[in-house]
Every structure is written in C-alpha cells, then in structure tokens.
C-alpha cells in the first residue's frame, strides 16, 4: 500500500490539475494516435461511477458531466477527459505509400506529463449486446491503455454482468483492477450517520474488510487467464456524509494507483 508521502503527492497532483473534456466517441476508430497514457473507468449503470469520478477528479461534474450532458446519446459513448498540464493539437492526417490519409477525430488531446481518462457507459443486463463491441475493442486493442478500473458496488457484490466483463478482459489480456464503491453504506447503515464513537466505526470497518475479502475470494476462485489483477481497492465518494475523516475513504489510494499505472509517480 502507498505511504503517507505518496498519498499526499497524489492528492496534490489531482487538486492541481482539474479535468478537461476532450471528446465523446461512438467508435474506437475515432481515438487519435497518442503517446499519453490512458485509463478506463467502467461498471454497471448504478455503481456510483459519476460520484466517484467527482471525488477523485476535482471539478469532474462541472467540467465533464456538464458538457457531455448536452451531447445527444452521450450515455452510450466513450467519454475522454484529461488530467494534466497541457493540451496539444492532434494531426488529422498522415502520409502512407505516397498518399495522404485523413481521419475524423478530436482536434486536441492531452500532452506530456498528463493522462487521459476514458469514462465508459454503464452496462446493463445484456452487457455484451448493449455495452458494445466498440468498447471491448478499445479495451483489448488500445495500446495507450494502462489499466481498466472496474467499479463494483460493495453492498451488492459481483453481478453476472460484472463477471462477464471480467472474463472478457481476462481473455483479452486487459490489465485491470477492481474498485469497490459505496463503502460508506456499510460504515454508516441507514439511520446511523450521527454515530461517531470508536467502537461503532471499528465495527463498520470490520464489516467493510469482511465484505472485501468475500469478493476477493470469489474473484480468485473464478479467475481465468494470466492477466495480472492488482489489489482490490475499497472507496467511498462520501456524498452527503457528515464524517469528514472517513467520507473520502480510499480516494487518495485510488489516485495513487492511477498515477502509478500511468507512470506519473
């Protein structure tokens, strides 16, 4: 696990660089050529991805959601935004065998010293059909992808849809890590938000650890393929919670994991 200095470094990096919306992609072929590392966020539609992204990436709701909500059909597209110091222009053509080849894509992208986050649409009951071949093509083919972060609701555990996506990533050799969301719902069950005594919080933390271990054991038993599975991270976006010392649990650890896989540590 990261030490205090590393967590502090990650926190400062993401507070210094607010997200900038880049583009919304209906198809993998629209992604530009780039040397910038990328990560992907994916999960079921109700897993709390937007709340978590807003906690990890300062200003996500204002800079990304506010813009993509104006794009028709954006919920079915791959949304890319950047975290970093500079935006650069993207070439929209190249010469091959003496002929100029042009393609459609964004006119700008993230420059050196940053990373691109690709926010995937939530998948549903028929994940392979609804979620789309284009998204799996991105995950399995995109060379810039450093890691896919699969969000799972800790209160509900792995659903068949999650298992399908996990198996697809494993079979395709996609580097991935599981993030357990909504830990605050186990720490503070409904109607207990006013309790702050140590014994209550200790009991809540043990419940979280037990649930995390159950999910880890389940994943290990079902594991297929040779893809390296990093440690499971448990987080809480903390929306609406009064306990500031636990409401953002795991956020800086996730930030450090993102920086580490992107080579920005």
C-alpha atoms as one frame of an Amber mdcrd trajectory, in Angstrom:
protein
   0.000   0.000   0.000   1.145   3.592  -0.636   2.740   5.531   2.203   1.650
   8.931   3.511   4.036  10.871   1.254   2.764   9.071  -1.844  -0.870   9.663
  -0.914  -0.136  13.342  -0.327   1.642  13.597  -3.692  -1.312  12.011  -5.486
  -3.772  14.318  -3.746  -1.791  17.420  -4.725  -1.479  16.284  -8.356  -5.221
  15.845  -8.809  -6.017  19.070  -6.973  -3.563  20.960  -9.161  -4.882  19.611
 -12.467  -8.629  19.858 -12.979 -10.190  17.649 -15.677 -10.638  18.984 -19.192
 -13.200  17.447 -21.537 -11.638  16.162 -24.763 -14.195  14.241 -26.812 -17.062
  11.750 -26.847 -16.503   8.669 -29.026 -19.190   6.437 -30.593 -16.491   4.246
 -32.129 -12.959   3.088 -31.336 -11.640   4.283 -34.703 -12.110   7.919 -33.708
  -9.461   7.741 -30.985  -6.324   9.645 -32.072  -2.795   8.343 -32.128  -1.103
   9.382 -28.899   1.780   8.706 -26.530  -0.252   9.796 -23.495  -1.164   7.031
 -21.015  -4.856   6.256 -20.643  -7.026   4.592 -18.010 -10.638   3.455 -18.320
 -13.494   3.589 -15.803 -16.259   1.032 -16.213 -19.075  -0.519 -14.240 -22.812
  -1.121 -14.050 -25.128   1.826 -14.583 -25.955   2.268 -10.874 -22.497   1.628
  -9.409 -21.844   5.262  -8.479 -19.250   5.995 -11.154 -20.118   9.677 -11.537
 -19.993  10.301  -7.771 -16.636   8.563  -7.510 -15.210  10.404 -10.517 -16.302
  13.703  -8.987 -14.476  12.799  -5.761 -11.273  11.653  -7.496 -11.105  14.254
 -10.264 -11.764  17.690  -8.786 -14.283  19.544 -10.947 -15.422  16.470 -12.923
 -19.104  17.310 -12.566 -18.592  20.883 -13.735 -16.028  20.277 -16.496 -17.110
  16.901 -17.888 -20.686  15.977 -16.964 -21.991  19.469 -17.667 -20.568  19.317
 -21.200 -21.369  15.720 -22.095 -24.969  16.072 -20.929 -25.501  18.409 -23.898
 -24.322  15.764 -26.386 -27.171  13.585 -27.756 -26.626   9.910 -26.946 -23.596
  10.625 -24.766 -24.559   7.907 -22.284 -23.830   5.282 -24.955 -20.467   6.734
 -25.922 -16.943   6.632 -24.537 -16.119   9.996 -22.959 -12.486  11.091 -22.754
 -11.138  13.818 -20.488  -7.627  14.737 -19.488  -5.765  15.382 -16.268  -2.545
  17.233 -16.929  -0.614  20.406 -17.599  -1.184  20.931 -21.322  -3.455  20.345
 -24.300  -1.879  19.762 -27.716  -3.250  19.824 -31.257  -3.860  16.473 -32.937
  -2.865  15.660 -36.511  -5.874  14.614 -38.565  -3.928  13.177 -41.490  -0.758
  11.299 -42.391   1.084  10.107 -45.486   1.044   6.396 -46.369   2.588   4.999
 -49.545   2.686   8.456 -51.067  -0.989   9.142 -50.344  -2.487  11.468 -47.778
  -4.824   9.628 -45.416  -7.275  11.652 -43.315  -9.454  10.542 -40.423 -12.136
  12.022 -38.200 -11.288  12.585 -34.570 -10.715  15.223 -31.893  -8.623  18.267
 -32.750  -6.904  18.325 -29.352  -5.550  15.821 -26.857  -3.537  15.640 -23.649
   0.165  16.483 -23.828   3.152  15.193 -21.881   3.000  14.880 -18.107  -0.694
  14.067 -18.001  -3.135  11.239 -18.521  -6.388  10.603 -20.340  -9.377   9.096
 -18.538 -11.918   7.243 -20.685 -15.293   7.085 -18.954 -17.249   4.116 -20.319
 -21.056   3.963 -20.483 -22.621   1.786 -17.818 -23.503  -1.737 -18.859 -26.799
  -3.463 -18.169 -28.463  -6.855 -18.083 -27.289  -7.783 -21.600 -23.818  -6.326
 -21.254 -22.202  -7.877 -24.317 -25.030  -6.721 -26.585 -25.769  -3.310 -25.088
 -22.300  -2.377 -23.953 -20.952  -2.858 -27.434 -18.135  -4.342 -29.422 -16.503
  -0.922 -29.799 -15.834  -0.662 -26.075 -14.288  -4.125 -25.886 -12.245  -3.249
 -28.957 -10.898  -0.191 -27.134 -10.075  -2.218 -24.016  -8.335  -5.030 -25.883
  -6.616  -3.095 -28.702  -5.779   0.393 -27.436  -2.022   0.410 -26.802  -2.175
   3.545 -24.664  -4.479   1.877 -22.108  -2.545   1.243 -18.910  -5.351  -0.138
 -16.757  -9.118  -0.566 -16.699 -10.728   0.139 -13.328 -13.859  -1.970 -12.861
 -16.239  -0.465 -10.291 -18.328  -2.876  -8.204 -20.921  -1.939  -5.565 -19.571
  -3.458  -2.324 -23.095  -3.783  -0.900 -24.247  -5.936  -3.819 -21.067  -7.755
  -4.784 -20.263  -9.191  -8.195 -23.229  -9.442 -10.540 -23.373 -11.691 -13.639
 -22.678  -8.610 -15.771 -19.514  -7.873 -13.796 -18.349 -11.465 -14.194 -18.937
 -11.306 -17.946 -16.858  -8.143 -18.271 -14.134  -9.563 -16.014 -13.915 -12.718
 -18.112 -13.797 -10.709 -21.337 -10.949  -8.577 -20.005  -9.054 -11.608 -18.734
  -9.425 -13.472 -22.014  -8.249 -10.388 -23.931  -5.335  -9.745 -21.572  -6.601
  -6.329 -20.445  -4.793  -5.057 -17.301  -7.475  -4.289 -14.754  -8.176  -3.525
 -11.120 -11.403  -3.806  -9.138 -12.667  -0.823  -7.154 -15.357  -1.498  -4.546
 -17.637   1.534  -4.263 -20.198   2.762  -1.698 -18.234   1.602   1.354 -19.958
   4.355   3.360 -23.203   2.375   3.139 -21.561  -0.386   5.189 -19.763   2.016
   7.507 -22.917   4.020   8.159 -26.069   1.963   7.524 -29.282   3.925   7.055
 -30.155   5.956  10.136 -26.726   5.728  11.794 -24.987   8.797  10.357 -24.955
  10.555  13.734 -22.865   7.891  15.476 -19.190   8.740  15.794 -17.919   6.578
  18.665 -14.820   4.485  18.036 -16.492   1.118  18.637 -19.172   1.868  16.053
 -16.620   2.886  13.412 -14.426  -0.121  14.232 -17.386  -2.436  13.695 -18.178
  -0.714  10.409 -14.595  -1.029   9.181 -14.584  -4.739  10.021 -17.776  -5.183
   8.011 -16.092  -3.484   5.052 -12.972  -5.667   5.367 -15.028  -8.864   5.609
 -17.042  -7.952   2.515 -13.887  -7.046   0.614 -12.355 -10.420   1.479 -15.501
 -12.259   0.347 -15.399 -10.545  -3.041 -11.654 -11.113  -3.366 -12.079 -14.839
  -2.653 -14.871 -15.063  -5.205 -12.764 -13.356  -7.867  -9.771 -15.558  -7.125
 -11.857 -18.736  -7.450 -13.305 -17.672 -10.802 -10.105 -16.239 -12.175  -9.258
 -17.208 -15.738  -6.349 -16.202 -17.942  -2.998 -14.700 -16.999  -3.892 -11.028
 -16.624  -2.327  -9.526 -13.514  -5.025  -8.468 -11.051  -3.817  -5.691  -8.765
  -5.038  -5.289  -5.178  -8.726  -4.570  -4.718  -9.343  -1.005  -3.535 -12.339
  -0.028  -1.415 -13.560   3.557  -1.652 -16.304   5.918  -0.608 -17.233   9.045
  -2.543 -18.786  10.317   0.688 -21.620  12.321  -0.822 -23.865  13.596   1.937
 -21.917  12.050   4.820 -21.020  14.135   7.869 -17.895  12.267   8.953 -15.137
  14.092   7.108 -12.402  11.768   8.389 -13.928   8.775   6.577 -16.180  10.253
   3.890 -13.453  10.135   1.236 -12.086   6.741   2.217  -9.683   5.283  -0.332
  -9.819   8.251  -2.724  -6.117   9.139  -2.475  -5.187   5.447  -2.715  -7.119
   5.255  -5.973  -5.445   8.434  -7.180  -2.036   6.909  -6.438  -2.986   3.694
  -8.258  -3.968   5.758 -11.302  -0.712   7.718 -11.240   1.322   4.562 -10.722
  -0.103   2.657 -13.678   0.216   5.784 -15.853   3.883   6.164 -14.923   3.344
   9.546 -13.265   4.517   8.621  -9.776
